[in-house]
C-alpha cells in the first residue's frame, strides 16, 4: 500500500464535492470512525484496481460516497475515472 492517498467525496449524483489527502488508510479511518478500516481498505483496493475481487455488496453504498486513490495516480489525472 502507498503512504499517501487522496479521497474524493461524492454527492448522490456522483459529482465530486470535496477532495482530501491523508497519509494512509489508517489515518482516514481515524478521521471517519463511522467506517471500519477494512471497509475503507476494500474501497481503496477496488478504486485502484488492486483487488481481483468484485465490488462487495456491503461496501456498495460506501463506494457511492467516496473513492480512494493513490496520490501519485491521482496527481497524474487518473482520479474520478474508475
C-alpha positions as CSV (number, residue, x, y, z in Angstrom):
1,X,0.0,0.0,0.0
2,X,1.0,3.5,-0.6
3,X,1.7,6.0,2.2
4,X,-0.3,8.8,0.6
5,X,-3.9,8.6,-0.5
6,X,-6.4,11.1,-2.0
7,X,-10.0,10.7,-1.2
8,X,-12.8,12.1,-3.3
9,X,-16.1,12.6,-1.5
10,X,-19.1,12.3,-3.9
11,X,-22.7,13.6,-3.6
12,X,-25.8,11.5,-4.6
13,X,-25.2,12.3,-8.3
14,X,-21.6,11.0,-8.3
15,X,-20.2,14.5,-8.5
16,X,-17.0,15.2,-6.5
17,X,-17.8,17.7,-3.8
18,X,-14.6,17.5,-1.7
19,X,-11.1,16.1,-2.1
20,X,-8.9,15.4,0.9
21,X,-5.4,13.9,1.3
22,X,-4.4,11.5,4.0
23,X,-1.1,9.8,4.8
24,X,-2.7,6.3,5.0
25,X,-6.0,4.4,5.1
26,X,-5.4,4.1,8.8
27,X,-5.4,7.9,9.2
28,X,-8.6,8.1,7.1
29,X,-10.2,5.5,9.3
30,X,-9.3,7.6,12.4
31,X,-10.8,10.7,10.8
32,X,-14.0,8.9,9.9
33,X,-14.6,6.4,12.7
34,X,-18.1,5.6,11.4
35,X,-16.3,3.4,8.7
36,X,-14.3,0.4,9.6
37,X,-10.7,0.2,8.5
38,X,-11.4,-3.0,6.5
39,X,-14.3,-1.3,4.6
40,X,-12.0,1.7,3.7
41,X,-9.2,-0.7,2.6
42,X,-11.6,-2.6,0.3
43,X,-12.7,0.7,-1.3
44,X,-9.1,1.7,-1.7
45,X,-8.2,-1.7,-3.4
46,X,-11.3,-1.6,-5.6
47,X,-10.8,2.0,-6.7
48,X,-7.2,1.4,-7.6
49,X,-7.9,-2.0,-9.4
50,X,-5.5,-3.7,-7.0
51,X,-8.0,-6.4,-6.0
52,X,-9.3,-9.1,-8.3
53,X,-12.5,-9.4,-6.3
54,X,-15.7,-7.8,-7.4
55,X,-17.3,-5.0,-5.6
56,X,-18.8,-6.2,-2.3
57,X,-22.4,-5.5,-1.7
58,X,-21.7,-4.4,1.9
59,X,-19.4,-1.7,0.5
60,X,-21.6,-0.6,-2.4
61,X,-23.0,2.3,-0.5
62,X,-19.5,3.4,0.6
63,X,-18.3,3.2,-3.0
64,X,-21.0,5.7,-4.0
65,X,-19.9,8.1,-1.3
66,X,-16.1,8.1,-1.7
67,X,-13.2,7.0,-4.0
68,X,-9.7,6.4,-2.5
69,X,-6.8,6.8,-4.9
70,X,-3.0,6.6,-4.6
71,X,-1.9,10.3,-4.5
72,X,0.6,9.5,-7.3
73,X,-2.0,8.2,-9.6
74,X,-4.5,11.0,-8.7
75,X,-1.9,13.7,-9.5
76,X,-1.4,12.1,-12.9
77,X,-5.0,12.8,-13.7
78,X,-6.4,9.3,-13.1
79,X,-8.8,10.4,-10.4
80,X,-12.6,10.1,-11.0
81,X,-12.1,7.8,-14.0
82,X,-12.9,4.5,-12.3
